[in-house]
Amino acid sequence: MKQKKDTVYLDHAAATPLLPAVEEVMQPYQEDYFANPQAVHQEGVAAQAVIKEARERIAKVLGVQASELVFTSGATEANALALLGAAQAYRKKTGEKPSVFLSAIAHPSVLNISVSHPEIVDVEIMSVKKSGEIDLESLPDNITGAAVVSVEHVNSEVGTLQPVRDLSQVRGRPYPLLHVDASQSAEFYNVQPHNLGVDLLTINGHKLGGPKGVGLLWVRTGTPLAPLFVAPTDIQVGDYQRLRPGTPPTALIVGLATALNLAQGNYEKNTQIVRDLQQYCLAELEASFPKMRLNGSRDRRAPHNLNVTFLGTDHDYLAAKLSAEGIVVSTTSACQAETGEGSGVLARLSNEDPRGLRISFSTETTRHDIDQLLDALKQLVEVDAKI
């Protein structure tokens, strides 16, 4: 079902609409460059040349080498390759079972590694402050012996910006490797790896106006990495794409390259536009609902995110009623929405109700959109939640 034009879409943290400029640039590569880019005939060679050009564009905007980029199906695969690939390589190199340090409010694609692969890695959880920031002062001493430390640059639920640069300064060398998932931040912050001080970086296409089904993992040259699937090589420290077998999606890669270039070329402007909307929405919410709880950091918060709890309110019901009125928000990360158990992130940040509404904006959001949300909430939220 196509989204209605009058829908107020405030769930950009889950998925962003495909930018017209991205859709336009992808079109020829869906129609005219459909050949397998791994084929040796003329059409295949032409498709491969298109991918090479897109790879070089991404490398330039990130300030990295083209050979350091691995195109994936999205952030989930990129995160798995970063953590499990680096951990397996560490094990082969040292003969020891690797430990991986994760944030207590890590994305499900990362946190679930402790459940699905206990035989491969030992997972240790880093504590976070009530704001959602990694507590650097309480980092355990054994972190310097870990294989990988992984954090989200911006938390996908509460929008907290992590002190990645500071974390990069307190870890050891050459281990642990530092992996950062920048899926939520590439549209609003400089995510060049040298700026963040990281070894592995995840980018996701559909979080920044690009297509679904494509993402990338940047791997610092010289970082040992093992494949997740059967690949031409067991351990790779050169052309990292060889770790990821399969037919590259030409049009999706072109779309990702365009979207990332637009995002990184305009992140300061994007931030200013969306921050103004965020502050307006928060001020109006706090004026109307004095006992509303803001989840996450007030100051170290990505500009496109608000996560709030109306105490004593059924937030799943609230989101459903808003949806029926054409206003789209979410109650948790889309990756765990089907569990129906509320937000694990909010449960770890607060002893109170672990449910909330995540409201996420884009540069196309207007004050009129926010006013419609506010009017609807005033009708739907129970009076006893306001006073």
HELIX and SHEET records of a PDB file:
HELIX    1   1 PRO A   20  GLU A   31  1                                  12    
HELIX    2   2 GLN A   42  LEU A   62  1                                  21    
HELIX    3   3 ALA A   66  GLU A   68  5                                   3    
HELIX    4   4 ALA A   75  ALA A   80  1                                   6    
HELIX    5   5 LEU A   81  GLY A   85  3                                   5    
HELIX    6   6 ALA A   86  THR A   94  1                                   9    
HELIX    7   7 PRO A  108  LEU A  111  1                                   4    
HELIX    8   8 ILE A  113  SER A  116  1                                   4    
HELIX    9   9 LEU A  136  SER A  138  5                                   3    
HELIX   10  10 ASP A  141  GLY A  145  5                                   5    
HELIX   11  11 VAL A  164  VAL A  170  1                                   7    
HELIX   12  12 PRO A  193  LEU A  196  1                                   4    
HELIX   13  13 GLY A  205  LYS A  207  5                                   3    
HELIX   14  14 TYR A  240  LEU A  243  5                                   4    
HELIX   15  15 THR A  250  GLY A  265  1                                  16    
HELIX   16  16 TYR A  267  SER A  288  1                                  22    
HELIX   17  17 HIS A  315  ALA A  324  1                                  10    
HELIX   18  18 ALA A  334  THR A  339  5                                   6    
HELIX   19  19 GLY A  344  LEU A  349  1                                   6    
HELIX   20  20 ARG A  367  LEU A  380  1                                  14    
HELIX   21  21 VAL A  383  ALA A  385  5                                   3    
SHEET    1   A 2 VAL A   8  TYR A   9  0                                        
SHEET    2   A 2 ILE A 327  VAL A 328  1                                        
SHEET    1   B 7 LEU A  69  THR A  72  0                                        
SHEET    2   B 7 GLY A 215  VAL A 219 -1                                        
SHEET    3   B 7 LEU A 200  ASN A 204 -1                                        
SHEET    4   B 7 LEU A 177  ASP A 181  1                                        
SHEET    5   B 7 VAL A 148  GLU A 152  1                                        
SHEET    6   B 7 SER A  99  SER A 103  1                                        
SHEET    7   B 7 ASP A 122  MET A 126  1                                        
SHEET    1   C 3 ARG A 293  LEU A 294  0                                        
SHEET    2   C 3 ASN A 305  THR A 309 -1                                        
SHEET    3   C 3 LEU A 357  SER A 360 -1                                        
END                                                                             
